[in-house]
Amino acid sequence: MTEYTLYQLFKETFMLSLVLSAPILLLGMIIGVMVSIFQTATSIQEQSLTFIPKLLITGLAMIWLAPWMLTQLMQFAIKLLGQLQTFAR
């Protein structure tokens, strides 16, 4: 395994992790900002008010995006296992 091959493997793994986590993190961030704006507009200072909507939206997003995420992971695993012979050299 050359250094370039190892670099490509790490790069693809890192990019896949970013692509898979970005939608869930962005939804959580958007909901957090919306709830914070609502709290500021209404002068509500309850800390649990931001936690519950983010938890629900993140959970629903994970359920909704699970088939796509698993497909991406399976394609990466199949590609990786297909190249296993070249890694052993």
Buried (B, 14 or more C-beta within 10 A) or exposed (E): EEEEEEEEBEEEEEEBEEEBEEBBEEBBEEBBEEBEEEBEEEEEEEEEBBEEBBEEBBEEBEEEBEEEBEEBEEEBEEEEEEBEEEEEE
